[in-house]
Amino acid sequence: MIIIIRLVVVGVFLHYRVKHPVEDAYALWLVSVICETCFALQWILEQFPKWHPINRETYLDRLSLRYEEEGQPSQLAHIDIFVTTVDPLKESPLVTANTVLSILAVDYPVDKLSCYVSDDSASLLTFEALFETSEFARKWVPFCNKFNVEPRAPEWYFSRKVDYFKDKILPSFVMERRAMKREYEEFKIRINTLVAKAQKAPKDGWIMQDGTPWPGNNTHHHPGMIQVFLGQGGRHDANGNELPRLVYVSREKGPSFNHHKKAEALNALVRVSAVLTNAPYLLNLDYNHYINNSKALKEAMCFMMDPLSGKRVNMKGLDGIQGPIYTGTGCVFRRVALYDYEAPKPKKPPTRTCNCWHKWCCGCLCLRRKKKQQLNKLPKTVIQTRHTKQGDEEALPLMSATMEAVEEGALEKMFGQSPVFIASTLVENGETFKGASLASRLREAIHVIGCGYEEKTEWGKEVGWMYGSVTENILTGFKMHSHGWRSVHCVPARLAFKGFGSVDLEDHLQEVLGWALGSIEIFLSRHCPIWYGYGGGLKLLERIAYINVVVYPWTSIPLLAYCTLPAVCLFTGKFIIPELSSAGSLWFLSLFICIFATNILEMKWNGISINEWWRNEQLWVIGAVSAQLFAVSQGLLKIMTGININSSVTSKVKGDNGDFSQLWDLKWTTLLIPPTTLLIINIVGVIAGIAKAINNGYDSWGPFFGKFFFAFWVIAHLYPLLKGLSGRQSRAPTIVVVWSVLLASSFVLVWVRLDPFLPESDGPSLVECGLDCK
């Protein structure tokens, strides 16, 4: 109701603004009306996908009754979990280790769980840190299972302020916890020692413990590497029990190939995991997103393995239409949804209930396929003989398809030259190849991560994670929804995943720049949701949600103009709003009340505090007038000239301050110049306005306060930036000094030009009148 009321008020307000131009400041008024119209359109786009909000609950006891009968092997599905890393010197190996440990200790059958870690820099540091992690996991996993601790990332578990004697916990637990904490502290020392050692690379390259050179010494030209640390009948935990699989993967790289960054690294993991385990479900996590709820995977299975809706299964509202947008992490997929297959058509169950809104899962993203060729038209799997590169002959299960079924190599053109991988895509329930040895599968896995494997295939175009955008997650999710797949948003009582963002404003703005640049790339590509995918499975409201995702960076232009208007008004003495009548005051007041009401309701709906909301508002304004503005210019430059702007890897580590004070410990970047300029302009404008009001008497204070309120809104949003600047201890870099001098000179010239201390009232003429003066 509030949204509808606000929509009406916004329409009437814009009508009033258009019908009442400011004659003596027409240019300022026109700019302000255009900006306000852009803001209104953006807000409307955000509201459409929220018309059907849904809250979902899971019942793990029912899941256990159906798939985990006592005394019988678990029937839960296999899951492959992907963790991606790029630069261990910026992405803390200790944080990555905690993420991996939280995965290995999750409450899920160990024989159905595999963790694949992608090292896209081929770093010996990541490899050795993962080895240390696998060793510590042999002690950490049984400890978590024995005492059912939460969370199962040791860094965050041991950092909690909990009195374990308060609830009369057994003394044995306290003793074992203390012992485990000592083990973890020793583990941290080993990891930090590896990090310190890696700070300076030797001239001859890194040497492994066996004395052989590390294959990844050249990060841009190295072979593919795979190492199975745990699982596959390997080392057990301290109690002699099996552990989940832990696999290290570093794809091959060559100087003459475009490696498509994270998207291609994820596609390499898709192929490796298909050859080794071929789980029907995939979960991808960033290195700094650990599993906070040990039952998170079972929560996801409540949707994906639902016999009725499982085959089809900002965020809360989207769940009521076709589903939430894939945001890049914490998302469970059906593997086959990445293979460019159409989603199955919904079938109404033989009950009186309607089954029109069956979903897939994001936060738990549950996806499934409808094969382009019906399964019953394809022949069954048979055992064939294949010659490996070493010349030995080995039995591997391959799909013996006729020329009509594969359309003269259509599957090879689509998936690449790997019969084993192609066979895995045609297995209905993600079954593994039990007839093949681990060694043969590892050789095939090395083959599918070769840097030339994707040439002349559909990888990155129609299959797997999509290429062509920095935000490969948005493009990938959009393609899935266009094929008719649906998503489900699930928020368990205990949050499934937690992570940590950037530790300073520079890294945060770099992230915002990357997201916005990706949206601009999609907007200017053939996959833009404004014109792509009609006639497919994409619903109208879902399309509007994607349109909003790709157009939001463009609002940085009107926002920059709107934040500049207060200073211009104070400098010139003009204002964008005419003298208000009673009707005009009513509509302005109604608009402000509606804005506050919708903000309060959304805060309550999403469960966030006022402080969190206001901090997000400040970050939005700073990011919009800096990073998003740069993204628009860089995106246009890339499209027009073909110049590719490389995004930098941001550093994310654990922060201890709840007020996020570290976010304002600035590392200067050119991205900070636009918001700093706006801040200085508005501060100087306020000073100029006060000077004018003092000089022109009592009647000038009324108009001044209207302009001051406008400028104060801008300064309040940029205040954290001012606070961070004033709190910086080290000497400002040269670029800051230069820009400060230039800005100060400009403002001095403006100040002199405006002559603020001269009276504006008419006085006697000081021109000599000559002999005829009367």
N, C-alpha and C positions, 0 to 999 in steps of 0.2 A: 504493500500500500504506500509506504514512504517513497519507494522508487517511482511509482506511478505519479504521486503528487509532485515529486521533484521534477519528473519529466515535463509535467504541465507547467510548473513554475519556470523551468528553464526556457520553455518555448515562449511564454509570455514575456519573460525578462529580455530575451533576444529581440522580440518584437518591439518592446519599449525602447531598447537601445538603438535599433535601426530607425525608428520613427522620431527619435530625438537627437539629432546630430549636434555637435558642438561647433558652432559656426566659426568662432575665433581660434579653434584648434582642430580643424577638420582632419588634418593628416594624422594627428595623435588619436583622435576618435576612431578613424577608419581602421588604423592598425589594431587598436584595442578590440573593436568589434570582430575583426577577422580572427584574432587570437582566441577570443571567448567562444566563437563559433567552433573553432578547431577543438578546444577543450571539451565543449559540449558533445561533439560528435565522438570523441574518444571515450568519454564516459558512457555514452549510449552503447557503443560497441562492447564495452565491458559488461553491460547489464544483460544483454540478450541471452548469453549462455547460462545465466544464473536462474532461469525461470523454473527449473525443476530440481531443486536441491534434494539430495538423498543422503541419509546417514546409514551406514552398514555396520552390522555386528557379525561376529564370527562365533561359532560354537565348537571349540576344539574337542569337547567330549563326544560330539556326534561324529566328527572326523575320525576319532579313534575307534568308535564302535564300528564304523564302516570299513576302515582300512588297516586297523591295528588290532586284530583279535588276539587275545591272550594265548600264548603258546604257539602262535603261527608267525611266519615271517611277515614283516611289514609289507603292505601293499602300496605304500606311498610312492609317488613317482620320483624318478631321479631328477636331480637339479645340478646344473653346472653354474658356478658363480665366477664372474669375471672381475678382476681388479686391475685397473690400468694405472701405470706410472710412466713418467717421462724423464724427469731430472731428479736424481736422489739428493743432489746438493740444494735444491729448492723445495723438493717434496720430501719431508723428513722420513728417512727409513724407519725410524721408531714409530711414527704414526702409521706407516704402511704395515709394519709388523703387528701393531695392535688391531688393525682392520682384519688382517689375515687370521690372527688368533681368535677374534670374535666369530669368524666364519667357521674355523675348525672346531670350536667349542659349542656350536649351535645345537639346540635340541632337535636332532633329526637323525634318522638311521645313517650310520657312518658309511655303509656300503652304497648309499644312494646319493652321496654328496661329494662333489669335486670342486676344488678351488684352483682357478687358473690365474696366474699373475703375469701380466704383460709388462715387460721391461723394454720400453721403446728407445732407450738410450744405450742398450747393451752394456750396462754398467756392471763391473765386477763388484762394486759396492752393494748394489741391489741383490746380486746373486749370493754373496756371502751373508748379507743380512737375512735373506730368506732361509739360508741354511741354518743360521742361528735360531731363527724363528721356529723352524721345524723341530729343532732340538728342544727348545723350551716348551713347545706344544706338547711334547710327550709327558710333561709334568702338569702343565696348565689345564689341559683338557680333562683328565680324570679328576682334578680338584674341582673344576666347575660342575662336572656331572655328579660328583659325590655330594656336594653341598648346595647345588642348585643356585649358584650365585648369579647376580645381575648387577651391572652389565658384564659381559664376558670379554671385554677389552681391558686388560689388566691396568693400563695407565689410568683409566677413568674409574675402574673399580676401586683401586687403592687410594685414589685421591678423594673419595667421598668421606665426608665428616659423619661417621656413624659410630655410635656407642654399642658395641657388640655384646656388652654385658647387660644392657638395659632390658632386653627380652629374655634373659637367662639362657643364652645360647650355650651349648655344651662346651666345656673347657677344651675338649679335643679339637673342636673347630678353631678356636682362637689360637691354639698352638700351631695347627697346620697352616692357618692363615698367615701367622707371623713367619713361619718357615717359607711359605710361598712368596711372601713379600720380599724376603731376603734373596730368594732365587731370582725374582724379577729385577731387583736392584742390580744384581750381578749381570743379568741379561742386558739391562740398559747400559751398563759400563762397557760390555763387549760391543754393543751396537755403536755407542758413541766413540769407541776406539776405532772402529772401522770408518766412521765418518771423518774423524780427525786424520786418519791415514790417507783418506781419499782426497783431501784438500789439495794436495800437490801430486800430480801424476809424474811418475818417473819418465826420463827421456826415452828409454827403450820400451816403454809400455808396461802394463801390469802383467805380473806373473802369478799363475795359480799355485795352490799349495803343492801340487805334484811337480812343479818346476816347468810346466809348459806355458807358453804365452797365452794370455787371455784372448779368445777369438774376437772380442768386441772392442779391441783397443782403438780401432777407427770406427767411431760411432756412425759414420755415414756410409761405410762400406765394410760389411761383415756378413758372415754366413748366418743362417737361421740356427737357433739354439733352443733345445728343449731339455729340461731336467726334471725327472719325477722324484720329488723329495720324500713324499709320504704316499701311502696307499699302494695298490697293485701288489699286495702281498709283501710289502716292504716292512720297515721298522714299526713296531707296536709302541703303545704308550707305556708308562712306568708300571702299569698293572697287567701288561701283557695283552691288552685289547687292541682291536683294529682302530686305525685313525682314518679320517677322510683323506681323499687324494689331495695332494698339493703339488702343482705343476708349474715350473718356471718356463716362460716362453719369451723369446726375443726373435721377432721376425727378421728375415734376411733383408738387407738394405744394399742398394747400389747407387752410385752417383748419377746415373742416367735415368733414374726412375722417380716419378712423383709418388710419394708414399702417403699422402692424404692424412697425415697426422693421426689423431685418435680414432677416426672412423675406420681407417684401414687396419689399425691395430686391433680393433674390436672384431672386424671381419676375419682377421687371421685367427683370433681366438675361437670364432664360430667354427671355422674349418678344423682347427686342431682338436677342439672338444668333440666335434662330430666323429672324427676318426678314432679318438681314444675312448670316449664314454658315450657320446650321442644322447645325452639326457634330453627329454622332450621339453624341459623348461630351463630357461636361462634367467639369471639375475646379474645385472651389472652394477658395480659400485665404484665410485672414485676411491683413490687411495686413502682419503681422509674421512670416509663415511663408514663407520663401524656399525655392526649389528647391535643395537641397544636392547632388543627383546629377543631372547634365545628361542622363542617360539614363533618368530616372525615368518619363517618359511612355512610352518603349519598354518599360520593365519592366511597366507597366500593360497595354500592348497584348499582351504575351505571354499574358495571361489573357483580355482582352476579345475579341481576334481569333483565339483558339484555335478551330479549326473544330469541335472536339467539345464543349468545355465553355464556350466563349465566350458562347454565347447564354443562359447562366444564371449567368453569373457575377456579466489580463483579456483580450485580443484573440486571442492564439494559440489558446487553448482553444475560443473561440467558433467558430473557423474550421471545426472538426470537425462542427458541427451545421449551422445554417442560415447562419451567418456572423457576423462581428463587427458590433457596433453602430456606427452612424454617429455620430461624435463632433464633427462640425461643420467640419472642415477637413482638407486633404490627402486628399480622397476623390474618386475618379473614378466618375461615373455614366454609365449609358446614359440619354440624354435622354428616351427614351420611358417610362422607369420613373417619371418625374415627372408623367406625363400620366394617372395613375390607371388604367393598363392592367394587366391580369393578366399574370403571367409565363407564358411558354410552358411547356407540360408537357414534362418530360424525355423524350427518346427514347433508347432503348438502341441504341448503335451496332452495326453488323453485325460485331462481334468477340466474343471470349470474355470480354472484360473488362467488368465491371459499371460502368455509367454513372449510378449512383444518387446520387452526391454531387457533382454539378456545381454550381459556385458562381458568385456575383458578387463584386465586388472592393471592399474598403474599406481605406484606405491606398492601395488600388486597389479602388474600389467599382464593379463592372461590372454593369450592369443592362440588361435588355431587356424588351420587352412581348409580350403576346399581346393583340391588339386585341379589344375587346369585340365588334366586328363583324368578321367575317373579311374580309381584304383582297380576296379574290377576289369578294366580294359588292359591293365598292365599284367604281364606274367609274374608269377611268384618268384621269390628269391631262390637262386640255385648256387651251388658251390662251383666255382671255376678256378682254374689255375692261372696265376699271374707271375710273370718274371720280374723280379726286383732289379734295382740298379746294380746290385752286387752279383747278379747272374744266378742267384739261387731261385729255386722254384718253390712256391708256397701256396697253400690253399687259402684263398680269401673269398668271402662271400660277396659276389658281385651281382648286379641286376642284369639278367640276360633278357634284354628287350629287343623286340623286332624293329626293323627300320621304320615301320609305320608308327610304332609307339613313340620312338624318340625323334621322329621327324628328321631323319638323316643327321643325327648328331646335335639335335636342339638342346639336349641336356648338357652336352659338353660345351656348347657355345654359351650356355647360361651359367653353368657352375664351374667350368674349367676342366682341365685334363686330369681328373682323378676319379677313376671308377669306384674307388672305395668311398670317397665323399659322396659321389652321385648316388651310390647304393644307400648311403645313410639318409639321404633326403627322401627316399621312397619307402622308408620303414615307417609304418603307421604310428607306432608307440615309442619311437626312439630307442629301439633295441640295439645292443652292441653286437659286435662280431665275435662271437665266442670261439669260432674256429681259428682265429688268427692269434699269433703270439704278440706279446708286448713289443718285442724288437721290430717286427714287421710293421706294426701300427705306428711306432715311433718314426720309422723311415718314411712312411707315408705322410705322417704329420710334418716332418721336415720339408717334404715336397710341397705341401699345400701352403706353407708360409714363405715360399720362394718369392723374391721381389718381382719376378715376371709371370707369376701364376695367374694374376687377374687380367693380363692383357687379352684383349678381344673376347672378354666375357661380360656378363651383366653385373658383376660385383660393383657396388657403389652407384650403379645406375638404376637397377631394378631389384637387386638382391642385396641383402644385408643392410648395414648402416650406409646411408646415402652420402655421396661426396658432393662437392660443389658449394659447401657452406661451412663456416666455422662452427655453427650450431647444428651439427649433424643430427642431434637428437630431435629437434623440431621437424626437420625434413623427413627423418625416418618415421616418426610418429604420424606425420601427415600422409605419407605414402601408405602406411598400414590402415589408417582410417579410410583412405580413399578406396582401399580394397575391401572395405566392409567390416574390418575388425573393430571390436568395441573394447573399451577399457573400464576398469572399476577402480574407484578410489577407496582405499581401506585405511583407516586410522585406528589401530588397536588401542586398548586402554593404556598399555605401555608402548610408547613410540617404538616403531620397528627399527628405525635407523637414526643415527645422529652424526653430525659432522661439524667441522669448524671452517669458517670462512677466512677471508683475508685478514691479516694482522695489522695492516696500515691502509691508509686511504689510497695510496698509489696502486697497490695490488687490487683493491676493490674496484677502482676505476678501470684498471686494465681488464678485469673480469666483465664489467659492464660494457666496456668497449667491444670485447669479443662477442658477447651476446647480441649487442645491437648491430654489430657488423654482420653477424650471421643472419639476422632478420632482414637487413638491407639486401644481402646477397640473394636471399630467397625471394624477396619482393621484386627484384630486378631479373629473376630467372624465369624459365618456363614453368617451374613448379610453384609459382605464386598462387596461393589459394583463391585469389580474386578471379582467376581464369582457368586454373588447372583442375582436372578431375571431375568435370561434370559428366553425369550419366553413370557414375560409379556408385560406390557405397557410402559416400560422404554425405552426412545429413546437413541440412541448412544451418542450424544453430552451431554445429561443430565447425562448419566452414567460417562462420562469423567469428568464432573463437580464434581460429588460425589467422584470419585476416587481421584481427586485433594484435596478434603476436608479431606480425611482420610489418605493421604500419606504425607501431608505437614510437620507434626512433624518430620519425618525421616530426612528431610534436615538439621535439627539442627546438626547432626553429621558431614557432610561435611563442614557446616558453621563454626563450632568450630575449625575444622582442618585448614580451610582456614584463619581464623583470627589469628591462632597461627603461620602460616608460615612467616609473616613479621618479627616477633621477631627472629625466628630461622635463617632466612636469615641474619639479622643484626648481630647476635651473631657469626655465622659461616663464614661470608664473602661470602657465596654462594648466588645464585639467581635462581629462578624458570624459568626465561626467558633467552634464549641465546642472544648473541649480535644480535640486530635487523638489518635485511637487509631492503632495501627500500620496498620490498613486505611485509615483516613482519610488518613494521611500518604502512603501508597502512591499513592492516587488523585490527591492534590494534586501529588505529584512527577511522576506519569505525565502529567498534564495539561500541566504546564510543559514537560516534555521534548518532548511532541508539538507544542506551540505553537512551540518553538524549532526543532524539526526541519522543520516545514512552512515556517516563515519562511526558513530557510536554503536549503531546496530551491527555493522560489519565487525567492529572490534569484539563485541559480545559474541557474535556468530563464530568468529575464528578463535576466540579464547585468548586474545592478546591484550596486554595492558596499554594504558595511555602512553607511558614512556616508550614502549616498543613501537607503538604506532607513530609517535612524533619523530622518533629517530629514523624510522623508515621514510617518513615524509621528507626529512632533511636530506637523507641519502638520495632520495629520488630526484629532488631539485638539483643537488650538486652533480649527480651522475648525468642528468638530462642535459644540463647546459654545458657539460664538458665531454664526457665519453660518448654519449649518444650523438652529440653534434659532430664530433670527430668521426664517428662511424658513418654518418650520412655522407660526409665529404670523402672519406676513404672508400666507401662503397661505390660512389659515383666515379671516383678516380679509377678504381679497379675495373669497372664495367667499360669505361670509355677508353682507357689506355692499356688495360691488361696487366697493370702493375699489381702484383700480389702483396698485400700487407701481412707480414707475419705477426701472429699474436705471440705474446711472451707468456712463459709459464709463471704463475703467481705462487708465492710462498704462503702456505697455510700451515700453521702450527697451533697447538693448544694455547688458548688464552685463559688466564686466571681471573681477570677482572670482569665482574658482571656488568659494569657500566660501559664496556667496550671502549675504554679510554685509549687503548692502544690503536684504535682505528684512526685517531686523530694525530698520532705520531707520524708526521708527514715525511715522506721521501719525495722530494720535489720532482715533478714531471710536467711536461707541457700541457697535460690535461688539466692541471690546476689553474692555468692562466685565465680561461674564460670566467669561472666562478669568482676568482680573486678580483678580476677586473670589475665584475658586477658588484661585488661587495664594496670595493673602494668607491665606485661611482655613486652608489646609493648613500654611503656615509657622507661623502662630500656634498651630495645633493641635499641631504638633511641639514648640514651645516649652512649651505647656501640659503636654504629655505628659512632657517631660523634668522639668518642675517636680514633677509628681505622682510620678514615679519616684524622684526625689531625696528627696522628702518622706516616701515610704511605705516606703523601705528596699529591701534587696537583692532580695527576692522579687518586687517589682513590675517589675523590669527585663525579665524574660522576656516577660510579656504586652506590655510597651511595645514591644519590638523587632518583634513581629508587626504591631502597628498602625503603627509607624514605617515598616516596609517598604512597607506599603500606601500611606501618605502619600507616601513617597519616589517611588513609581511615578508619582503624579500630578505632583509637583514636577518630576521629570525631564522629563516630557513638556511641561511649561509653562516649563521653564528658558529656552529662547530668548526667550520673552516677557519674562522677568525681565532677561535680558541686554540686550535692546533697550531696556527702560525705564531701566536704570542707565546705558546709554551715550548717552542722548539729551542733546544739548548745549544746545538752546534751552529757554526757560522753558516749563513745562508749562501747557497751556491751563486756563482757569478751570474747565471741566467736570471735568478730572482732579483739580484741587485740591478741588472740592466733593465729589466721590465719595470721595476719599481721606479727607477729614474724616469723612464719614458712616460709612465702613467702619471707620475707627479707633475712632470712638465706639461703634459696635456691638460691636466686639471687646473694648473696655474693659469694657463692661457685661457681656458674657458672662464675661470673666475674673473680675470681681468676684463675679458670681453663683455661679460654680463654686467660689470660694475654694480655689485649687489648693494653697496652702501649709498648709492645715489637715490634720492627720492623719486618715486614714480608719479607724484602729483604734479599738476601743471603749475608753473611759477611764472614770474614776470620774464618777458623776453629780454635777453642780454645782448641782442644784436643792436649795433649802433644804427639809429634811425636817421641821422643826418640833420640837415638844416630844417626840414619840414616836420620834425618830431613834435608831437602834441601830447 
